[in-house]
Amino acid sequence: MNPAWTLRTGRLVLTPVNGVDLPDLAAIKAAPSVFAVMLGGVRSAAQTAADLADDVRHWGEWGYGIWAVREAERFVGVTGLSHRSDGRGVALRFAFWPEAQGRGLAREAALAALRFGHDRAGIPRIVAVARTSNFGSRMILGGIGMREVEAFEQRGFAMVLYESVAGPVPVSRCWPPGSSSR
């Protein structure tokens, strides 16, 4: 593992996921309270192991991916960057245990991942997707400077696409104030 991929914030240490994280990843991905609203939903142990293998490969191929997030050496969740299968781009993702929510940890970790994506991985545009009803995630995404740019439906759920563009925002990405769509 490249040590440059480890991130430290005021309260958190983010490390690229690896084999030692499998028990923590299996637990959080099997928890409906956390993963029921995530793309792909709740995962079995076998699905989580396959996800982990893909995540490790992704780090090797792209130099960015999913981090395990720890507070005081205790696993509290995941955040990271991965390619969306629908072609919308490189997506910021995060999921935290309920007991870690409400303290700004997800915001802190997501912001670190977003900055890494733009500043160190050189990704010019990063997206994120949340259900319209997921106000917690939407508050985090807006709070780290991502902007709503599109509404769409996915698997019967109303979704919102957010984006962050590195550097100055191109005029073509701006939409009139007060507008809810482009």
C-alpha positions as CSV (number, residue, x, y, z in Angstrom):
1,M,0.0,0.0,0.0
2,N,1.3,3.4,-0.9
3,P,1.6,5.5,2.3
4,A,0.6,8.6,0.4
5,W,-2.9,7.1,0.2
6,T,-3.4,7.3,3.9
7,L,-5.2,10.5,5.0
8,R,-5.4,12.1,8.4
9,T,-7.9,14.7,9.4
10,G,-8.5,16.3,12.8
11,R,-10.1,13.2,14.2
12,L,-9.8,10.5,11.6
13,V,-7.4,8.2,9.9
14,L,-8.4,7.0,6.4
15,T,-6.6,4.0,5.0
16,P,-7.2,2.2,1.7
17,V,-9.3,-0.9,2.4
18,N,-7.4,-4.1,2.5
19,G,-7.7,-7.7,3.8
20,V,-7.5,-6.8,7.5
21,D,-10.7,-4.6,7.0
22,L,-12.8,-7.5,5.8
23,P,-14.5,-8.2,9.2
24,D,-15.4,-4.6,9.6
25,L,-16.5,-4.2,6.0
26,A,-18.7,-7.4,6.2
27,A,-20.4,-6.1,9.3
28,I,-21.2,-2.6,8.0
29,K,-22.3,-3.8,4.6
30,A,-24.6,-6.4,6.2
31,A,-26.3,-3.8,8.4
32,P,-29.6,-2.6,6.9
33,S,-29.4,0.5,9.1
34,V,-26.4,1.5,7.0
35,F,-26.4,-0.2,3.7
36,A,-30.1,-0.5,2.8
37,V,-29.9,2.9,1.0
38,M,-26.6,2.3,-0.7
39,L,-26.2,1.3,-4.4
40,G,-26.5,-2.4,-4.4
41,G,-28.0,-2.5,-0.9
42,V,-27.1,-4.8,1.9
43,R,-24.3,-7.2,1.0
44,S,-23.5,-10.8,2.0
45,A,-20.1,-11.8,3.3
46,A,-19.2,-13.3,-0.1
47,Q,-20.3,-10.1,-1.9
48,T,-18.3,-8.0,0.5
49,A,-15.2,-10.1,-0.1
50,A,-15.6,-9.7,-3.8
51,D,-16.2,-5.9,-3.4
52,L,-13.0,-5.8,-1.3
53,A,-11.0,-7.5,-4.1
54,D,-12.4,-5.1,-6.6
55,D,-11.6,-2.1,-4.3
56,V,-7.9,-3.3,-3.9
57,R,-7.6,-3.7,-7.7
58,H,-9.1,-0.2,-8.1
59,W,-6.5,1.4,-5.9
60,G,-3.7,-0.3,-7.9
61,E,-5.2,0.7,-11.2
62,W,-6.3,4.2,-10.5
63,G,-4.5,5.4,-7.4
64,Y,-7.7,6.2,-5.5
65,G,-10.6,4.1,-4.1
66,I,-12.4,3.3,-0.9
67,W,-10.9,4.1,2.5
68,A,-11.6,2.5,5.9
69,V,-12.3,5.3,8.3
70,R,-11.2,5.1,11.9
71,E,-11.6,7.3,14.9
72,A,-9.2,6.6,17.7
73,E,-8.3,3.3,16.0
74,R,-12.0,2.2,16.0
75,F,-13.6,1.5,12.6
76,V,-16.5,3.9,12.1
77,G,-17.3,3.7,8.4
78,V,-16.1,4.0,4.8
79,T,-15.6,6.7,2.3
80,G,-14.0,6.9,-1.1
81,L,-14.1,7.4,-4.8
82,S,-15.1,4.8,-7.4
83,H,-16.4,4.7,-11.0
84,R,-20.2,4.6,-11.3
85,S,-21.5,1.7,-13.4
86,D,-24.0,4.0,-15.0
87,G,-21.3,6.2,-16.6
88,R,-22.1,9.3,-14.6
89,G,-18.4,9.6,-13.5
90,V,-16.2,9.0,-10.5
91,A,-18.4,9.1,-7.4
92,L,-17.8,10.0,-3.8
93,R,-19.3,7.5,-1.5
94,F,-19.6,7.2,2.3
95,A,-21.3,5.1,4.9
96,F,-21.0,5.3,8.7
97,W,-22.3,3.3,11.6
98,P,-25.3,5.0,13.3
99,E,-23.3,5.6,16.5
100,A,-20.7,7.6,14.4
101,Q,-23.4,9.7,12.7
102,G,-24.4,13.2,13.8
103,R,-20.9,14.3,14.9
104,G,-19.5,15.5,11.6
105,L,-17.3,12.5,11.0
106,A,-18.9,11.6,7.6
107,R,-18.5,15.2,6.5
108,E,-14.8,15.3,7.6
109,A,-14.0,12.0,5.9
110,A,-16.0,12.8,2.7
111,L,-14.3,16.2,2.4
112,A,-10.8,14.5,2.8
113,A,-11.7,12.1,0.0
114,L,-13.1,14.8,-2.2
115,R,-9.9,16.9,-1.8
116,F,-7.7,13.9,-2.4
117,G,-9.7,13.2,-5.6
118,H,-9.2,16.7,-7.0
119,D,-5.8,17.7,-5.6
120,R,-3.8,14.4,-5.6
121,A,-5.6,12.1,-8.0
122,G,-6.3,14.8,-10.5
123,I,-10.0,14.0,-11.0
124,P,-11.5,17.1,-12.6
125,R,-15.2,16.2,-11.8
126,I,-16.5,14.1,-9.0
127,V,-20.1,13.2,-8.5
128,A,-22.2,11.9,-5.7
129,V,-25.7,10.5,-5.7
130,A,-28.3,10.5,-2.9
131,R,-31.9,9.6,-2.6
132,T,-34.0,12.8,-2.3
133,S,-35.3,11.5,1.0
134,N,-31.7,11.0,2.4
135,F,-31.4,14.4,4.0
136,G,-28.3,13.5,6.1
137,S,-26.3,12.6,3.0
138,R,-27.6,15.6,1.1
139,M,-26.6,17.9,3.9
140,I,-23.1,16.4,3.9
141,L,-22.7,16.7,0.2
142,G,-23.9,20.4,0.2
143,G,-21.7,21.1,3.2
144,I,-18.6,20.0,1.5
145,G,-19.3,22.2,-1.5
146,M,-20.9,19.8,-3.9
147,R,-23.8,21.2,-6.0
148,E,-27.1,19.6,-7.1
149,V,-27.0,19.3,-10.9
150,E,-29.6,16.7,-11.8
151,A,-32.6,14.8,-10.6
152,F,-33.3,11.3,-11.9
153,E,-35.0,8.0,-11.0
154,Q,-33.1,4.8,-10.1
155,R,-34.8,1.5,-9.2
156,G,-38.0,3.4,-8.4
157,F,-36.3,6.0,-6.1
158,A,-36.1,9.7,-6.7
159,M,-32.3,10.6,-6.7
160,V,-30.2,13.7,-6.8
161,L,-26.9,13.9,-8.6
162,Y,-24.3,16.3,-7.0
163,E,-21.0,17.3,-8.5
164,S,-17.8,19.0,-7.6
165,V,-15.6,20.5,-10.4
166,A,-12.0,21.2,-9.7
167,G,-10.9,24.8,-10.2
168,P,-13.2,27.4,-11.6
169,V,-16.7,26.2,-12.5
170,P,-17.2,26.3,-16.3
171,V,-20.0,28.5,-17.4
172,S,-21.8,25.5,-19.0
173,R,-22.0,23.9,-15.4
174,C,-23.8,27.0,-13.9
175,W,-27.5,27.1,-13.8
176,P,-29.7,30.1,-12.8
177,P,-30.1,30.8,-9.1
178,G,-33.4,29.5,-7.8
179,S,-33.6,26.8,-10.5
180,S,-33.9,23.2,-9.5
181,S,-32.5,21.8,-12.7
182,R,-30.3,22.8,-15.6
